[in-house]
Amino acid sequence: MRRKQSGFTIIEIFIALAIGLVLIAGVLSIFVGVRTTASETTSAGELQENGRFAMTLITDDLLRQNFWGDLSGNLDASHLISSPNPATLNGDCVGGGANNASFPVTIGAFRTLWGVNVANATVLGGCIDDAKIGSDLIQLKRAVAAPILNPLIANLADNRYFINSNATSAAIFAGDDAAIPTVNIGRVWEYQHHVYYIREDSQGSNTIPVLMQGRLQNNALDSMVFDIMVEGIERLHFMYGVDTTDDGAVNAYISASNMQQDYWDNANNIRIVAVKIYILVRDILPDNKYTNNNIYQLGDAEFDADGDNYRRLLFSSTVALKNARINSW
């Protein structure tokens, strides 16, 4: 006897399809949410990493600014037994003031710290021609903190400069000189002149801001070499803590645009004793699902995201300049 076969009715099929669609939509919603969260977490992690690295890099340099090994006090021509002539350097980065090249000259105070808010892409005597307008540039000079043990001219890097110093005198020389200049009971340290600024690089259809570092080198073709240190650094801003009463305390934080020339020279018992650092970090790529309407406060400066599609993170820190008030030790 033939049995009657029964199946799903059309209504049951539609109900099953509807339930399936609801389940699929739920799964897709969870997937999209997880993916969005993962993207945002990754972006936040990259912003944190880039910002912290940039802050550490600049902070470490500032902490050792104006350190000259065993030399007691500030570096100037009166302390020097010998030194390269900065006028002979090709492409040297010369900042503002009469004495702000890589090595001291006999005119004015030697500026081991100087900054400027970039108003023109070409700065520092033309050694930089791609600086981002509106961001700050900072220039500093120092010796590396660790002395070179048992230095021999044959073992020193030819493309570097060095300082041989004792408590009262010093000599600056290149690694490819014939011999280390004689300084009584002196020790040898690497001599550095660094510049930090922002430029913009084109990568395909995207423009990416990057933190650049310029480093002094002993090279007949170009005395400064520039490298990208961190991508996504959109803005630098510095506020210089000035002690105007000679008591070691900051009386005012002043931006580079408002600094008086005497302040850079530490003249008339006025010194820069601290620096506030502001670093604005931006995502490398835009996120079209995100709109940034934030206004970021960088000391006395503002940055308006103006509704673009980039996530940003602002870092700030204050660095006390350890060598700012040391006349002797």
N, C-alpha and C positions, 0 to 999 in steps of 0.2 A: 504494500500500500504506500503510495507516495505521500511524503510529509510536506507540509506547507512551510517554506523557508521565510523567515522574517528578518528584516534589516533595520537600519536607522531610518527614521522618517526624516524628511527634509528639515523639519523644525529642529529635530535633535542635532542634525549636522550643523545647522546654523548656530545653535547654542554652543556646541563643541568648538566651532571656529571662533566664536566670540570669546569664550573662555581662554582659548589658546592665544588669541590676539592680546587679551588682557595680560596673560602671563608673560608673553614675549615683550610687551611694552614695559612691564615692570622690570624684567631682566635688563632690557636696553637702558631704562632709566637709571638703574643701579650702575650699569657699566659706564654710562656717560658721566654719572656723578663721581665714580671712583677715578675715572680718567682725568676729569677736571681737577679733582682734589690732588691727584698725583702730579699733574702739570703745575698747579699752584705751589705745591710743596717743593718740587724740583726748582722752580723759579726762585722761591724764597731762599732755598739753600744756596743757589748760585749767587744771589745778591749778597747774602751774608758772607760767603767765602771770598768773593771779590773785594767787598768792602773792607773786611778784616785784613786781608793781605795788603791792600793799598795803605791802610792806616798803619799797619806794622812797619811797612817799608819806610814811610815818611817819618814816623815817630822815631825809629831807630837812628835815622840820620840826624834828626833834630837833637836828640839826646846827646849826641857826640859832636855837634856843631861847635866850632872854635876850640876843639881839643887838638893840641899839638905835641903830644908825647910828653917828654919831660920839661918842655919849655914852660917857665913860670910866667903867666900873663898872656896877653893877646899877641898874635903874630903881626909884626910890622917890619918894615925895612931896617929899622934900627937894630933889630935882633939878628938879622941875617948876615952870616959870613959870606954866603954866596946863594944865588938863586937864578933860575932861568929868566930871561927877559920876556915878559908876556907879549911884547910887540912882535916877537919873532914867531909866535904861534900862528898857524894857519887855521882860520875859522874858530878862533877862541870865542867863548860865550862871555861877553863883557856886559855886566849889568850897569845900573845907574850909578852915578857918582864918579869922582875922579880916580878912584882906586878900587876897582871892582872887576878886575880881570882874574885869570886863574892864579896869578902870583902877585905878591905885593910890589908896589913901586913907592917912590919916595914922596909922592904928593898925596896928602890927605890920609885919613884913616882907612886901613884895609878892611873892606866890608866882607865879613864871612857869612853874613845872612842878609838877604835882600829879596824883595818880592814886588810883584806888579800885577795889577788887573789888566788883562790883555785887551787892548783896544785896537790892535793891528796884528795881523797874522805873522808879520815879520818883527821879531824882537831880539834882544840881546846882541845888538850889533850885526844882525843878519845871520847869526849862526842857526837860528830857527826861523822858518818861513811858513810854517803850517800850524801855528798855535790857534786854538779855538778862542774866538773873541767872546769876552764875557766871563771866562774862567780865569783863575789866578795862576800865576807862575811863581815858583820859589826857587831860589838859588842858594846853595850853602857849601861851605868848605870846612874840611876837618882832616884829621889823621885817623886811620883805622886804629881801633882801641888796643889791639894786641901788637906788641913790638915784634920785629923779626929777629929770631934767635940766630946768633952767629952769622950775621949778614956778610956775604961776599959779593962783590959786584958781578961775578960770573953767575951767581945763583938768583939774582934779582930779575924780575920780568922786564924785558927790554921796552915794552910798551906802557910801562907805568912810571909814575913819579914817586919820589920818596923824600922824607924829611929826617935828617939826622939832628937830634936835639939834646941839649942838656938844660939845666935850670935857667941859664942866662942867654944862650945863643943857639942858633940853628942854621942848617944849610939844606936847601932844597935841590934835588938833582934828579936826573933821568936814569932809568934802569940801564941804559946803554952807554952811560958815561964811562970814561976810562977808569975812574976810581971813585970810591965814596969820599966826599969831602971830609976833612978832618975836623971833628968837634970833640973837644976834650971830655972824656967820660960820657960820650953821647950814645944814645940808642937810636936805631933806625925803625921808622914806621912808614907805612904806605900813605901817601898824600892823595887826598881826594877832593874833587870839585864836582858836585852833582847839581843837576837841574831837573825839576819836575814840572810837567805841564800836560795839558790835554790837547789832543788832536783828533780829527775824525777820519776814519778809514772807510773806504767803499768796498764792500764785499757783496758782489752781485748787485742786486737792486737795493740792498740795505746799507745804511750809513751807521757805523759803529764808533762811538767815542772810546778812546783808549788813553790810559795813563802812560806817558812817556818818561823815560829817565835818560838824561844825558850824562855821560861820564868822561872825565878828562883822560886823555891817553897821549902817549908819546908817539906821535905819528906825523911824518912830514907832510902828508896830504891833508889831514884834518885832525885838529886837536881834541875834538869832542865826538864821541860815538853815541848814537841814540838807539834805544831798544824799546819795544813795547813791553811793559811790565804787567798790566792788567787790562782786560777788555771790559767795556761797560761802565767805565768811570766817566760820568758825564760832566761833573762840575767840581772844581776845587775852589775853596775859599779859606783864607787865613786871616785871623785877627791877632795882631801883635800886642802882647802885654807889655806896656811901657812903665818903667819905674821912673817917675819924674822927681821924686823927693829923696832919692839915694838911700832908701831904707830897706831895699830888697823886696818890697811888696809892689804888686801891680796897681798902678793908679788908674789906668784906662786901657781897654782893648781897642785897638785902632786898625782899620783895614788898610791895605797897601795904598789905596787911592788917597787916603787921608794922612798918611805918615809924613812927618816933616823930615827933611834931609838930615838934620842933626841926629834924629833918632836912629837912623840906620848906622851912623858913625859912632854911636854911643858917646856923643860929645856932651860936655858940660854936666858930667855926672848923671846923665840920663841914659838908661840902658833898656834894651829889650830883654826881659827876664822870663817870658813865657810866650807860647804860641797856641792859639786855639785853631784846631784843624776841623774843617767841614768837608766831607766827601759825599757827593750824591752819586749813587750807583743806579744804573738803569739796566733793564733786561736787554739782552742782545737783539732779540726779535720781538716784534709787536704781537699782542694777543688781541685779535679783533673782537673777542667776546668781553673785553675789559676796557673800560673808559676811565682815564685818570684825570680827575678834576682838582687834584690836590695842589696846594701852594706850599712849597718847602722853604723854611726859614733857615738860611745859612748865615748866622750872625746878623750883620746889618744888611745882608743881601737876600733877595727872594728869587725863587725859581718857580714859575707857573707852568704846570704840566699842560694846561690849556686844552684839556679834553682829548689828549692823544691816547694811544693804545699800549703804552709801555708801563710796566710796573717799576717802581723805584723804591729805594731805601736810603735814608739819610743817616750818615755816621758823623759823630762829633767826639772830639777829645781835646784835652788841654795838656800840653807838654811844658814842664818847667825846664828851662835851659840851664843845665847843670854848670856849664862853664861861663855863664853870662857875668857873674859877679866875682869871679876868681881872678885876682890880680897876682897872686902868688900862692905857692903851696910848698 
